Amino acid sequence: MNDAFDNAHFLFRRHQFVGHTEATCLACQAVYAVTAITRWIDGGTTPVCPRCQYDFVAPGRLAPEVLAAARARLFEPWEGMEPLKPGDWA
Ligand SMILES: [Zn+2]
């Protein structure tokens, strides 16, 4: 598991995209160029997916198993908690 995913809310910050040419959306699983991200929220620090508009964009092209593990933590219940939904942060 990548250290980046220790972030409880999976919100990635702009500085984490420095040095990356691609980004992966944890919500819709799209991969696109970082330059395709045109909207940054939270004062310009958090990227918003240009495809699905959720702020679950991770830097780099994630390996399928990493993406699957991240999505499992994001969208499925763990430790008795209710599953997290993108709308929780809307
Ligand atoms: Zn997306």
PDB file of the backbone (N, CA, C, O) and the ligand in Angstrom, with CONECT records:
HET     ZN  A 101       1
ATOM      1  N   MET A   1       0.854  -1.202   0.000  1.00  0.00           N
ATOM      2  CA  MET A   1       0.000   0.000   0.000  1.00  0.00           C
ATOM      3  C   MET A   1       0.880   1.240   0.000  1.00  0.00           C
ATOM      4  O   MET A   1       1.775   1.396   0.830  1.00  0.00           O
ATOM      5  N   ASN A   2       0.605   2.091  -0.930  1.00  0.00           N
ATOM      6  CA  ASN A   2       1.357   3.337  -1.046  1.00  0.00           C
ATOM      7  C   ASN A   2       1.069   4.242   0.161  1.00  0.00           C
ATOM      8  O   ASN A   2      -0.069   4.325   0.622  1.00  0.00           O
ATOM      9  N   ASP A   3       2.093   4.908   0.659  1.00  0.00           N
ATOM     10  CA  ASP A   3       1.912   5.810   1.792  1.00  0.00           C
ATOM     11  C   ASP A   3       0.874   6.887   1.512  1.00  0.00           C
ATOM     12  O   ASP A   3       0.218   7.394   2.422  1.00  0.00           O
ATOM     13  N   ALA A   4       0.742   7.223   0.243  1.00  0.00           N
ATOM     14  CA  ALA A   4      -0.206   8.284  -0.117  1.00  0.00           C
ATOM     15  C   ALA A   4      -1.620   7.933   0.340  1.00  0.00           C
ATOM     16  O   ALA A   4      -2.436   8.819   0.593  1.00  0.00           O
ATOM     17  N   PHE A   5      -1.904   6.631   0.445  1.00  0.00           N
ATOM     18  CA  PHE A   5      -3.263   6.227   0.775  1.00  0.00           C
ATOM     19  C   PHE A   5      -3.511   6.144   2.273  1.00  0.00           C
ATOM     20  O   PHE A   5      -4.587   5.733   2.708  1.00  0.00           O
ATOM     21  N   ASP A   6      -2.511   6.537   3.066  1.00  0.00           N
ATOM     22  CA  ASP A   6      -2.749   6.616   4.496  1.00  0.00           C
ATOM     23  C   ASP A   6      -3.631   7.812   4.825  1.00  0.00           C
ATOM     24  O   ASP A   6      -4.188   7.908   5.918  1.00  0.00           O
ATOM     25  N   ASN A   7      -3.747   8.708   3.878  1.00  0.00           N
ATOM     26  CA  ASN A   7      -4.637   9.853   4.053  1.00  0.00           C
ATOM     27  C   ASN A   7      -6.064   9.321   4.201  1.00  0.00           C
ATOM     28  O   ASN A   7      -6.601   8.691   3.289  1.00  0.00           O
ATOM     29  N   ALA A   8      -6.659   9.580   5.347  1.00  0.00           N
ATOM     30  CA  ALA A   8      -7.954   8.984   5.667  1.00  0.00           C
ATOM     31  C   ALA A   8      -9.027   9.338   4.656  1.00  0.00           C
ATOM     32  O   ALA A   8      -9.926   8.535   4.404  1.00  0.00           O
ATOM     33  N   HIS A   9      -8.953  10.494   4.088  1.00  0.00           N
ATOM     34  CA  HIS A   9     -10.016  10.925   3.180  1.00  0.00           C
ATOM     35  C   HIS A   9      -9.629  10.883   1.715  1.00  0.00           C
ATOM     36  O   HIS A   9     -10.416  11.265   0.849  1.00  0.00           O
ATOM     37  N   PHE A  10      -8.436  10.427   1.438  1.00  0.00           N
ATOM     38  CA  PHE A  10      -8.014  10.289   0.049  1.00  0.00           C
ATOM     39  C   PHE A  10      -8.037  11.602  -0.708  1.00  0.00           C
ATOM     40  O   PHE A  10      -8.224  11.631  -1.925  1.00  0.00           O
ATOM     41  N   LEU A  11      -7.847  12.676   0.017  1.00  0.00           N
ATOM     42  CA  LEU A  11      -7.810  13.951  -0.675  1.00  0.00           C
ATOM     43  C   LEU A  11      -6.351  14.283  -0.967  1.00  0.00           C
ATOM     44  O   LEU A  11      -5.532  14.433  -0.060  1.00  0.00           O
ATOM     45  N   PHE A  12      -6.059  14.390  -2.225  1.00  0.00           N
ATOM     46  CA  PHE A  12      -4.680  14.644  -2.613  1.00  0.00           C
ATOM     47  C   PHE A  12      -4.475  16.132  -2.862  1.00  0.00           C
ATOM     48  O   PHE A  12      -5.379  16.848  -3.292  1.00  0.00           O
ATOM     49  N   ARG A  13      -3.257  16.568  -2.576  1.00  0.00           N
ATOM     50  CA  ARG A  13      -2.962  17.992  -2.673  1.00  0.00           C
ATOM     51  C   ARG A  13      -2.113  18.297  -3.900  1.00  0.00           C
ATOM     52  O   ARG A  13      -1.417  17.442  -4.447  1.00  0.00           O
ATOM     53  N   ARG A  14      -2.205  19.538  -4.295  1.00  0.00           N
ATOM     54  CA  ARG A  14      -1.588  19.949  -5.543  1.00  0.00           C
ATOM     55  C   ARG A  14      -0.097  19.629  -5.589  1.00  0.00           C
ATOM     56  O   ARG A  14       0.418  19.217  -6.628  1.00  0.00           O
ATOM     57  N   HIS A  15       0.598  19.816  -4.469  1.00  0.00           N
ATOM     58  CA  HIS A  15       2.048  19.592  -4.480  1.00  0.00           C
ATOM     59  C   HIS A  15       2.390  18.138  -4.768  1.00  0.00           C
ATOM     60  O   HIS A  15       3.491  17.836  -5.228  1.00  0.00           O
ATOM     61  N   GLN A  16       1.446  17.231  -4.497  1.00  0.00           N
ATOM     62  CA  GLN A  16       1.710  15.817  -4.744  1.00  0.00           C
ATOM     63  C   GLN A  16       1.704  15.488  -6.239  1.00  0.00           C
ATOM     64  O   GLN A  16       2.155  14.417  -6.646  1.00  0.00           O
ATOM     65  N   PHE A  17       1.195  16.404  -7.044  1.00  0.00           N
ATOM     66  CA  PHE A  17       1.125  16.158  -8.482  1.00  0.00           C
ATOM     67  C   PHE A  17       2.371  16.665  -9.215  1.00  0.00           C
ATOM     68  O   PHE A  17       2.557  16.416 -10.406  1.00  0.00           O
ATOM     69  N   VAL A  18       3.209  17.374  -8.478  1.00  0.00           N
ATOM     70  CA  VAL A  18       4.437  17.864  -9.089  1.00  0.00           C
ATOM     71  C   VAL A  18       5.303  16.668  -9.480  1.00  0.00           C
ATOM     72  O   VAL A  18       5.556  15.783  -8.663  1.00  0.00           O
ATOM     73  N   GLY A  19       5.750  16.651 -10.721  1.00  0.00           N
ATOM     74  CA  GLY A  19       6.575  15.545 -11.188  1.00  0.00           C
ATOM     75  C   GLY A  19       5.777  14.428 -11.830  1.00  0.00           C
ATOM     76  O   GLY A  19       6.348  13.492 -12.391  1.00  0.00           O
ATOM     77  N   HIS A  20       4.440  14.524 -11.749  1.00  0.00           N
ATOM     78  CA  HIS A  20       3.590  13.526 -12.396  1.00  0.00           C
ATOM     79  C   HIS A  20       2.997  14.103 -13.680  1.00  0.00           C
ATOM     80  O   HIS A  20       2.621  15.274 -13.727  1.00  0.00           O
ATOM     81  N   THR A  21       2.916  13.283 -14.703  1.00  0.00           N
ATOM     82  CA  THR A  21       2.275  13.731 -15.933  1.00  0.00           C
ATOM     83  C   THR A  21       0.865  13.176 -16.043  1.00  0.00           C
ATOM     84  O   THR A  21       0.047  13.679 -16.814  1.00  0.00           O
ATOM     85  N   GLU A  22       0.581  12.123 -15.257  1.00  0.00           N
ATOM     86  CA  GLU A  22      -0.737  11.511 -15.313  1.00  0.00           C
ATOM     87  C   GLU A  22      -1.385  11.503 -13.931  1.00  0.00           C
ATOM     88  O   GLU A  22      -0.713  11.605 -12.905  1.00  0.00           O
ATOM     89  N   ALA A  23      -2.701  11.380 -13.937  1.00  0.00           N
ATOM     90  CA  ALA A  23      -3.456  11.309 -12.698  1.00  0.00           C
ATOM     91  C   ALA A  23      -4.539  10.247 -12.858  1.00  0.00           C
ATOM     92  O   ALA A  23      -5.011   9.983 -13.964  1.00  0.00           O
ATOM     93  N   THR A  24      -4.924   9.642 -11.736  1.00  0.00           N
ATOM     94  CA  THR A  24      -5.943   8.603 -11.752  1.00  0.00           C
ATOM     95  C   THR A  24      -7.070   8.998 -10.813  1.00  0.00           C
ATOM     96  O   THR A  24      -6.827   9.406  -9.677  1.00  0.00           O
ATOM     97  N   CYS A  25      -8.301   8.877 -11.288  1.00  0.00           N
ATOM     98  CA  CYS A  25      -9.457   9.185 -10.448  1.00  0.00           C
ATOM     99  C   CYS A  25      -9.894   7.925  -9.716  1.00  0.00           C
ATOM    100  O   CYS A  25     -10.153   6.894 -10.337  1.00  0.00           O
ATOM    101  N   LEU A  26      -9.974   8.015  -8.382  1.00  0.00           N
ATOM    102  CA  LEU A  26     -10.388   6.858  -7.593  1.00  0.00           C
ATOM    103  C   LEU A  26     -11.882   6.616  -7.715  1.00  0.00           C
ATOM    104  O   LEU A  26     -12.354   5.512  -7.443  1.00  0.00           O
ATOM    105  N   ALA A  27     -12.622   7.618  -8.116  1.00  0.00           N
ATOM    106  CA  ALA A  27     -14.072   7.476  -8.202  1.00  0.00           C
ATOM    107  C   ALA A  27     -14.497   6.827  -9.520  1.00  0.00           C
ATOM    108  O   ALA A  27     -15.205   5.821  -9.515  1.00  0.00           O
ATOM    109  N   CYS A  28     -14.069   7.397 -10.643  1.00  0.00           N
ATOM    110  CA  CYS A  28     -14.505   6.869 -11.941  1.00  0.00           C
ATOM    111  C   CYS A  28     -13.408   6.049 -12.622  1.00  0.00           C
ATOM    112  O   CYS A  28     -13.631   5.490 -13.696  1.00  0.00           O
ATOM    113  N   GLN A  29     -12.233   5.976 -12.011  1.00  0.00           N
ATOM    114  CA  GLN A  29     -11.123   5.152 -12.487  1.00  0.00           C
ATOM    115  C   GLN A  29     -10.521   5.624 -13.806  1.00  0.00           C
ATOM    116  O   GLN A  29      -9.795   4.880 -14.466  1.00  0.00           O
ATOM    117  N   ALA A  30     -10.821   6.848 -14.179  1.00  0.00           N
ATOM    118  CA  ALA A  30     -10.251   7.396 -15.407  1.00  0.00           C
ATOM    119  C   ALA A  30      -8.795   7.784 -15.168  1.00  0.00           C
ATOM    120  O   ALA A  30      -8.426   8.198 -14.069  1.00  0.00           O
ATOM    121  N   VAL A  31      -7.974   7.646 -16.204  1.00  0.00           N
ATOM    122  CA  VAL A  31      -6.585   8.104 -16.164  1.00  0.00           C
ATOM    123  C   VAL A  31      -6.437   9.176 -17.235  1.00  0.00           C
ATOM    124  O   VAL A  31      -6.847   8.986 -18.380  1.00  0.00           O
ATOM    125  N   TYR A  32      -5.852  10.298 -16.854  1.00  0.00           N
ATOM    126  CA  TYR A  32      -5.694  11.391 -17.806  1.00  0.00           C
ATOM    127  C   TYR A  32      -4.482  12.209 -17.432  1.00  0.00           C
ATOM    128  O   TYR A  32      -3.892  12.018 -16.369  1.00  0.00           O
ATOM    129  N   ALA A  33      -4.121  13.106 -18.296  1.00  0.00           N
ATOM    130  CA  ALA A  33      -2.966  13.970 -18.031  1.00  0.00           C
ATOM    131  C   ALA A  33      -3.293  14.932 -16.898  1.00  0.00           C
ATOM    132  O   ALA A  33      -4.426  15.399 -16.777  1.00  0.00           O
ATOM    133  N   VAL A  34      -2.301  15.225 -16.074  1.00  0.00           N
ATOM    134  CA  VAL A  34      -2.502  16.180 -14.988  1.00  0.00           C
ATOM    135  C   VAL A  34      -2.986  17.519 -15.545  1.00  0.00           C
ATOM    136  O   VAL A  34      -3.751  18.239 -14.903  1.00  0.00           O
ATOM    137  N   THR A  35      -2.520  17.832 -16.750  1.00  0.00           N
ATOM    138  CA  THR A  35      -2.921  19.110 -17.356  1.00  0.00           C
ATOM    139  C   THR A  35      -4.401  19.142 -17.724  1.00  0.00           C
ATOM    140  O   THR A  35      -4.959  20.204 -18.001  1.00  0.00           O
ATOM    141  N   ALA A  36      -5.041  17.950 -17.725  1.00  0.00           N
ATOM    142  CA  ALA A  36      -6.481  17.899 -18.020  1.00  0.00           C
ATOM    143  C   ALA A  36      -7.306  18.360 -16.829  1.00  0.00           C
ATOM    144  O   ALA A  36      -8.493  18.657 -16.960  1.00  0.00           O
ATOM    145  N   ILE A  37      -6.664  18.417 -15.665  1.00  0.00           N
ATOM    146  CA  ILE A  37      -7.364  18.886 -14.464  1.00  0.00           C
ATOM    147  C   ILE A  37      -7.413  20.402 -14.514  1.00  0.00           C
ATOM    148  O   ILE A  37      -6.381  21.069 -14.446  1.00  0.00           O
ATOM    149  N   THR A  38      -8.597  20.930 -14.632  1.00  0.00           N
ATOM    150  CA  THR A  38      -8.733  22.380 -14.777  1.00  0.00           C
ATOM    151  C   THR A  38      -9.355  23.013 -13.543  1.00  0.00           C
ATOM    152  O   THR A  38      -9.363  24.237 -13.409  1.00  0.00           O
ATOM    153  N   ARG A  39      -9.876  22.189 -12.641  1.00  0.00           N
ATOM    154  CA  ARG A  39     -10.553  22.738 -11.471  1.00  0.00           C
ATOM    155  C   ARG A  39      -9.861  22.245 -10.199  1.00  0.00           C
ATOM    156  O   ARG A  39      -9.698  21.042  -9.997  1.00  0.00           O
ATOM    157  N   TRP A  40      -9.460  23.177  -9.355  1.00  0.00           N
ATOM    158  CA  TRP A  40      -8.825  22.863  -8.074  1.00  0.00           C
ATOM    159  C   TRP A  40      -9.608  23.582  -6.995  1.00  0.00           C
ATOM    160  O   TRP A  40      -9.794  24.798  -7.056  1.00  0.00           O
ATOM    161  N   ILE A  41     -10.073  22.818  -5.991  1.00  0.00           N
ATOM    162  CA  ILE A  41     -10.887  23.409  -4.931  1.00  0.00           C
ATOM    163  C   ILE A  41     -10.053  23.555  -3.668  1.00  0.00           C
ATOM    164  O   ILE A  41      -8.842  23.332  -3.689  1.00  0.00           O
ATOM    165  N   ASP A  42     -10.701  23.931  -2.563  1.00  0.00           N
ATOM    166  CA  ASP A  42     -10.005  24.163  -1.300  1.00  0.00           C
ATOM    167  C   ASP A  42      -8.885  25.191  -1.471  1.00  0.00           C
ATOM    168  O   ASP A  42      -7.759  24.985  -1.018  1.00  0.00           O
ATOM    169  N   GLY A  43      -9.210  26.274  -2.116  1.00  0.00           N
ATOM    170  CA  GLY A  43      -8.211  27.312  -2.303  1.00  0.00           C
ATOM    171  C   GLY A  43      -7.175  26.959  -3.341  1.00  0.00           C
ATOM    172  O   GLY A  43      -6.049  27.457  -3.308  1.00  0.00           O
ATOM    173  N   GLY A  44      -7.567  26.081  -4.282  1.00  0.00           N
ATOM    174  CA  GLY A  44      -6.652  25.731  -5.365  1.00  0.00           C
ATOM    175  C   GLY A  44      -5.690  24.615  -5.023  1.00  0.00           C
ATOM    176  O   GLY A  44      -4.675  24.444  -5.698  1.00  0.00           O
ATOM    177  N   THR A  45      -5.996  23.843  -3.972  1.00  0.00           N
ATOM    178  CA  THR A  45      -5.057  22.802  -3.548  1.00  0.00           C
ATOM    179  C   THR A  45      -5.534  21.386  -3.868  1.00  0.00           C
ATOM    180  O   THR A  45      -4.714  20.473  -3.971  1.00  0.00           O
ATOM    181  N   THR A  46      -6.840  21.186  -4.027  1.00  0.00           N
ATOM    182  CA  THR A  46      -7.368  19.845  -4.230  1.00  0.00           C
ATOM    183  C   THR A  46      -7.925  19.696  -5.643  1.00  0.00           C
ATOM    184  O   THR A  46      -8.804  20.459  -6.043  1.00  0.00           O
ATOM    185  N   PRO A  47      -7.423  18.722  -6.401  1.00  0.00           N
ATOM    186  CA  PRO A  47      -7.882  18.554  -7.774  1.00  0.00           C
ATOM    187  C   PRO A  47      -9.282  17.948  -7.845  1.00  0.00           C
ATOM    188  O   PRO A  47      -9.669  17.129  -7.011  1.00  0.00           O
ATOM    189  N   VAL A  48     -10.024  18.371  -8.860  1.00  0.00           N
ATOM    190  CA  VAL A  48     -11.346  17.813  -9.114  1.00  0.00           C
ATOM    191  C   VAL A  48     -11.294  17.071 -10.443  1.00  0.00           C
ATOM    192  O   VAL A  48     -10.787  17.601 -11.432  1.00  0.00           O
ATOM    193  N   CYS A  49     -11.814  15.854 -10.470  1.00  0.00           N
ATOM    194  CA  CYS A  49     -11.788  15.038 -11.680  1.00  0.00           C
ATOM    195  C   CYS A  49     -12.548  15.728 -12.802  1.00  0.00           C
ATOM    196  O   CYS A  49     -13.710  16.093 -12.624  1.00  0.00           O
ATOM    197  N   PRO A  50     -11.910  15.915 -13.962  1.00  0.00           N
ATOM    198  CA  PRO A  50     -12.586  16.576 -15.076  1.00  0.00           C
ATOM    199  C   PRO A  50     -13.691  15.713 -15.678  1.00  0.00           C
ATOM    200  O   PRO A  50     -14.514  16.198 -16.455  1.00  0.00           O
ATOM    201  N   ARG A  51     -13.704  14.440 -15.317  1.00  0.00           N
ATOM    202  CA  ARG A  51     -14.697  13.533 -15.896  1.00  0.00           C
ATOM    203  C   ARG A  51     -15.925  13.389 -14.987  1.00  0.00           C
ATOM    204  O   ARG A  51     -17.058  13.536 -15.445  1.00  0.00           O
ATOM    205  N   CYS A  52     -15.697  13.098 -13.691  1.00  0.00           N
ATOM    206  CA  CYS A  52     -16.831  12.826 -12.802  1.00  0.00           C
ATOM    207  C   CYS A  52     -17.039  13.909 -11.751  1.00  0.00           C
ATOM    208  O   CYS A  52     -18.028  13.876 -11.019  1.00  0.00           O
ATOM    209  N   GLN A  53     -16.112  14.875 -11.665  1.00  0.00           N
ATOM    210  CA  GLN A  53     -16.241  16.031 -10.778  1.00  0.00           C
ATOM    211  C   GLN A  53     -16.070  15.682  -9.310  1.00  0.00           C
ATOM    212  O   GLN A  53     -16.396  16.501  -8.451  1.00  0.00           O
ATOM    213  N   TYR A  54     -15.568  14.492  -8.994  1.00  0.00           N
ATOM    214  CA  TYR A  54     -15.281  14.176  -7.595  1.00  0.00           C
ATOM    215  C   TYR A  54     -13.831  14.513  -7.287  1.00  0.00           C
ATOM    216  O   TYR A  54     -12.968  14.480  -8.165  1.00  0.00           O
ATOM    217  N   ASP A  55     -13.577  14.842  -6.014  1.00  0.00           N
ATOM    218  CA  ASP A  55     -12.211  15.223  -5.635  1.00  0.00           C
ATOM    219  C   ASP A  55     -11.445  14.021  -5.082  1.00  0.00           C
ATOM    220  O   ASP A  55     -10.903  14.063  -3.977  1.00  0.00           O
ATOM    221  N   PHE A  56     -11.414  12.959  -5.871  1.00  0.00           N
ATOM    222  CA  PHE A  56     -10.680  11.751  -5.491  1.00  0.00           C
ATOM    223  C   PHE A  56      -9.617  11.445  -6.537  1.00  0.00           C
ATOM    224  O   PHE A  56      -9.461  10.301  -6.965  1.00  0.00           O
ATOM    225  N   VAL A  57      -8.903  12.463  -6.936  1.00  0.00           N
ATOM    226  CA  VAL A  57      -7.896  12.295  -7.977  1.00  0.00           C
ATOM    227  C   VAL A  57      -6.522  12.066  -7.332  1.00  0.00           C
ATOM    228  O   VAL A  57      -6.059  12.866  -6.520  1.00  0.00           O
ATOM    229  N   ALA A  58      -5.886  10.955  -7.715  1.00  0.00           N
ATOM    230  CA  ALA A  58      -4.573  10.614  -7.180  1.00  0.00           C
ATOM    231  C   ALA A  58      -3.506  10.892  -8.227  1.00  0.00           C
ATOM    232  O   ALA A  58      -3.748  10.729  -9.423  1.00  0.00           O
ATOM    233  N   PRO A  59      -2.318  11.314  -7.779  1.00  0.00           N
ATOM    234  CA  PRO A  59      -1.237  11.561  -8.731  1.00  0.00           C
ATOM    235  C   PRO A  59      -0.699  10.261  -9.315  1.00  0.00           C
ATOM    236  O   PRO A  59      -0.581   9.252  -8.621  1.00  0.00           O
ATOM    237  N   GLY A  60      -0.377  10.308 -10.600  1.00  0.00           N
ATOM    238  CA  GLY A  60       0.236   9.155 -11.254  1.00  0.00           C
ATOM    239  C   GLY A  60      -0.790   8.173 -11.798  1.00  0.00           C
ATOM    240  O   GLY A  60      -1.984   8.256 -11.512  1.00  0.00           O
ATOM    241  N   ARG A  61      -0.274   7.234 -12.601  1.00  0.00           N
ATOM    242  CA  ARG A  61      -1.125   6.173 -13.126  1.00  0.00           C
ATOM    243  C   ARG A  61      -1.031   5.005 -12.152  1.00  0.00           C
ATOM    244  O   ARG A  61       0.021   4.379 -12.024  1.00  0.00           O
ATOM    245  N   LEU A  62      -2.134   4.714 -11.468  1.00  0.00           N
ATOM    246  CA  LEU A  62      -2.101   3.687 -10.430  1.00  0.00           C
ATOM    247  C   LEU A  62      -2.150   2.295 -11.034  1.00  0.00           C
ATOM    248  O   LEU A  62      -2.855   2.056 -12.014  1.00  0.00           O
ATOM    249  N   ALA A  63      -1.393   1.379 -10.440  1.00  0.00           N
ATOM    250  CA  ALA A  63      -1.474  -0.019 -10.840  1.00  0.00           C
ATOM    251  C   ALA A  63      -2.874  -0.528 -10.482  1.00  0.00           C
ATOM    252  O   ALA A  63      -3.464  -0.086  -9.496  1.00  0.00           O
ATOM    253  N   PRO A  64      -3.399  -1.448 -11.279  1.00  0.00           N
ATOM    254  CA  PRO A  64      -4.765  -1.929 -11.049  1.00  0.00           C
ATOM    255  C   PRO A  64      -5.002  -2.404  -9.614  1.00  0.00           C
ATOM    256  O   PRO A  64      -6.063  -2.153  -9.043  1.00  0.00           O
ATOM    257  N   GLU A  65      -4.001  -3.100  -9.024  1.00  0.00           N
ATOM    258  CA  GLU A  65      -4.211  -3.611  -7.673  1.00  0.00           C
ATOM    259  C   GLU A  65      -4.207  -2.483  -6.641  1.00  0.00           C
ATOM    260  O   GLU A  65      -4.884  -2.572  -5.617  1.00  0.00           O
ATOM    261  N   VAL A  66      -3.442  -1.425  -6.912  1.00  0.00           N
ATOM    262  CA  VAL A  66      -3.423  -0.276  -6.005  1.00  0.00           C
ATOM    263  C   VAL A  66      -4.746   0.462  -6.094  1.00  0.00           C
ATOM    264  O   VAL A  66      -5.319   0.867  -5.082  1.00  0.00           O
ATOM    265  N   LEU A  67      -5.221   0.632  -7.318  1.00  0.00           N
ATOM    266  CA  LEU A  67      -6.501   1.305  -7.522  1.00  0.00           C
ATOM    267  C   LEU A  67      -7.629   0.517  -6.852  1.00  0.00           C
ATOM    268  O   LEU A  67      -8.506   1.100  -6.214  1.00  0.00           O
ATOM    269  N   ALA A  68      -7.602  -0.792  -6.999  1.00  0.00           N
ATOM    270  CA  ALA A  68      -8.646  -1.635  -6.407  1.00  0.00           C
ATOM    271  C   ALA A  68      -8.615  -1.539  -4.885  1.00  0.00           C
ATOM    272  O   ALA A  68      -9.662  -1.461  -4.243  1.00  0.00           O
ATOM    273  N   ALA A  69      -7.415  -1.544  -4.310  1.00  0.00           N
ATOM    274  CA  ALA A  69      -7.288  -1.464  -2.850  1.00  0.00           C
ATOM    275  C   ALA A  69      -7.764  -0.110  -2.340  1.00  0.00           C
ATOM    276  O   ALA A  69      -8.433  -0.022  -1.311  1.00  0.00           O
ATOM    277  N   ALA A  70      -7.413   0.937  -3.066  1.00  0.00           N
ATOM    278  CA  ALA A  70      -7.835   2.274  -2.661  1.00  0.00           C
ATOM    279  C   ALA A  70      -9.348   2.406  -2.727  1.00  0.00           C
ATOM    280  O   ALA A  70      -9.980   2.964  -1.830  1.00  0.00           O
ATOM    281  N   ARG A  71      -9.920   1.877  -3.816  1.00  0.00           N
ATOM    282  CA  ARG A  71     -11.376   1.955  -3.971  1.00  0.00           C
ATOM    283  C   ARG A  71     -12.082   1.133  -2.896  1.00  0.00           C
ATOM    284  O   ARG A  71     -13.151   1.516  -2.418  1.00  0.00           O
ATOM    285  N   ALA A  72     -11.481  -0.002  -2.515  1.00  0.00           N
ATOM    286  CA  ALA A  72     -12.089  -0.835  -1.478  1.00  0.00           C
ATOM    287  C   ALA A  72     -12.158  -0.073  -0.160  1.00  0.00           C
ATOM    288  O   ALA A  72     -13.140  -0.166   0.576  1.00  0.00           O
ATOM    289  N   ARG A  73     -11.087   0.691   0.128  1.00  0.00           N
ATOM    290  CA  ARG A  73     -11.079   1.468   1.370  1.00  0.00           C
ATOM    291  C   ARG A  73     -12.006   2.666   1.286  1.00  0.00           C
ATOM    292  O   ARG A  73     -12.555   3.111   2.294  1.00  0.00           O
ATOM    293  N   LEU A  74     -12.176   3.179   0.090  1.00  0.00           N
ATOM    294  CA  LEU A  74     -13.015   4.360  -0.083  1.00  0.00           C
ATOM    295  C   LEU A  74     -14.499   4.021  -0.050  1.00  0.00           C
ATOM    296  O   LEU A  74     -15.282   4.686   0.629  1.00  0.00           O
ATOM    297  N   PHE A  75     -14.872   3.002  -0.774  1.00  0.00           N
ATOM    298  CA  PHE A  75     -16.288   2.795  -1.048  1.00  0.00           C
ATOM    299  C   PHE A  75     -16.910   1.584  -0.371  1.00  0.00           C
ATOM    300  O   PHE A  75     -18.103   1.326  -0.535  1.00  0.00           O
ATOM    301  N   GLU A  76     -16.105   0.828   0.399  1.00  0.00           N
ATOM    302  CA  GLU A  76     -16.670  -0.315   1.102  1.00  0.00           C
ATOM    303  C   GLU A  76     -16.450  -0.139   2.595  1.00  0.00           C
ATOM    304  O   GLU A  76     -15.464   0.475   3.002  1.00  0.00           O
ATOM    305  N   PRO A  77     -17.344  -0.665   3.414  1.00  0.00           N
ATOM    306  CA  PRO A  77     -17.199  -0.500   4.863  1.00  0.00           C
ATOM    307  C   PRO A  77     -15.972  -1.225   5.406  1.00  0.00           C
ATOM    308  O   PRO A  77     -15.618  -2.305   4.932  1.00  0.00           O
ATOM    309  N   TRP A  78     -15.333  -0.624   6.398  1.00  0.00           N
ATOM    310  CA  TRP A  78     -14.241  -1.311   7.083  1.00  0.00           C
ATOM    311  C   TRP A  78     -14.274  -0.909   8.549  1.00  0.00           C
ATOM    312  O   TRP A  78     -14.667   0.207   8.887  1.00  0.00           O
ATOM    313  N   GLU A  79     -13.866  -1.804   9.395  1.00  0.00           N
ATOM    314  CA  GLU A  79     -13.836  -1.562  10.837  1.00  0.00           C
ATOM    315  C   GLU A  79     -15.186  -1.068  11.332  1.00  0.00           C
ATOM    316  O   GLU A  79     -15.266  -0.195  12.196  1.00  0.00           O
ATOM    317  N   GLY A  80     -16.242  -1.640  10.772  1.00  0.00           N
ATOM    318  CA  GLY A  80     -17.571  -1.317  11.253  1.00  0.00           C
ATOM    319  C   GLY A  80     -18.096   0.034  10.847  1.00  0.00           C
ATOM    320  O   GLY A  80     -19.173   0.443  11.281  1.00  0.00           O
ATOM    321  N   MET A  81     -17.328   0.750   9.997  1.00  0.00           N
ATOM    322  CA  MET A  81     -17.773   2.073   9.583  1.00  0.00           C
ATOM    323  C   MET A  81     -18.668   1.974   8.349  1.00  0.00           C
ATOM    324  O   MET A  81     -18.569   1.040   7.553  1.00  0.00           O
ATOM    325  N   GLU A  82     -19.523   2.945   8.224  1.00  0.00           N
ATOM    326  CA  GLU A  82     -20.346   3.016   7.030  1.00  0.00           C
ATOM    327  C   GLU A  82     -19.456   3.306   5.831  1.00  0.00           C
ATOM    328  O   GLU A  82     -18.452   4.007   5.960  1.00  0.00           O
ATOM    329  N   PRO A  83     -19.810   2.778   4.673  1.00  0.00           N
ATOM    330  CA  PRO A  83     -19.006   3.074   3.485  1.00  0.00           C
ATOM    331  C   PRO A  83     -19.001   4.571   3.182  1.00  0.00           C
ATOM    332  O   PRO A  83     -20.005   5.263   3.345  1.00  0.00           O
ATOM    333  N   LEU A  84     -17.857   5.038   2.744  1.00  0.00           N
ATOM    334  CA  LEU A  84     -17.733   6.448   2.403  1.00  0.00           C
ATOM    335  C   LEU A  84     -18.245   6.662   0.994  1.00  0.00           C
ATOM    336  O   LEU A  84     -18.015   5.852   0.096  1.00  0.00           O
ATOM    337  N   LYS A  85     -18.933   7.754   0.824  1.00  0.00           N
ATOM    338  CA  LYS A  85     -19.463   8.080  -0.500  1.00  0.00           C
ATOM    339  C   LYS A  85     -18.872   9.413  -0.963  1.00  0.00           C
ATOM    340  O   LYS A  85     -18.599  10.300  -0.154  1.00  0.00           O
ATOM    341  N   PRO A  86     -18.683   9.537  -2.259  1.00  0.00           N
ATOM    342  CA  PRO A  86     -18.142  10.810  -2.751  1.00  0.00           C
ATOM    343  C   PRO A  86     -18.950  12.012  -2.253  1.00  0.00           C
ATOM    344  O   PRO A  86     -18.389  13.074  -1.981  1.00  0.00           O
ATOM    345  N   GLY A  87     -20.261  11.838  -2.138  1.00  0.00           N
ATOM    346  CA  GLY A  87     -21.105  12.937  -1.705  1.00  0.00           C
ATOM    347  C   GLY A  87     -20.855  13.396  -0.292  1.00  0.00           C
ATOM    348  O   GLY A  87     -21.274  14.489   0.090  1.00  0.00           O
ATOM    349  N   ASP A  88     -20.168  12.569   0.503  1.00  0.00           N
ATOM    350  CA  ASP A  88     -19.880  12.956   1.879  1.00  0.00           C
ATOM    351  C   ASP A  88     -19.071  14.228   1.952  1.00  0.00           C
ATOM    352  O   ASP A  88     -19.100  14.940   2.956  1.00  0.00           O
ATOM    353  N   TRP A  89     -18.349  14.511   0.886  1.00  0.00           N
ATOM    354  CA  TRP A  89     -17.525  15.717   0.895  1.00  0.00           C
ATOM    355  C   TRP A  89     -18.050  16.791  -0.050  1.00  0.00           C
ATOM    356  O   TRP A  89     -17.414  17.827  -0.247  1.00  0.00           O
ATOM    357  N   ALA A  90     -19.211  16.532  -0.627  1.00  0.00           N
ATOM    358  CA  ALA A  90     -19.741  17.470  -1.618  1.00  0.00           C
ATOM    359  C   ALA A  90     -20.190  18.758  -0.923  1.00  0.00           C
ATOM    360  O   ALA A  90     -20.668  19.680  -1.582  1.00  0.00           O
TER     361      ALA A  90
HETATM  362 ZN    ZN A 101     -13.411  10.779 -11.890  1.00  0.00          ZN2+
END
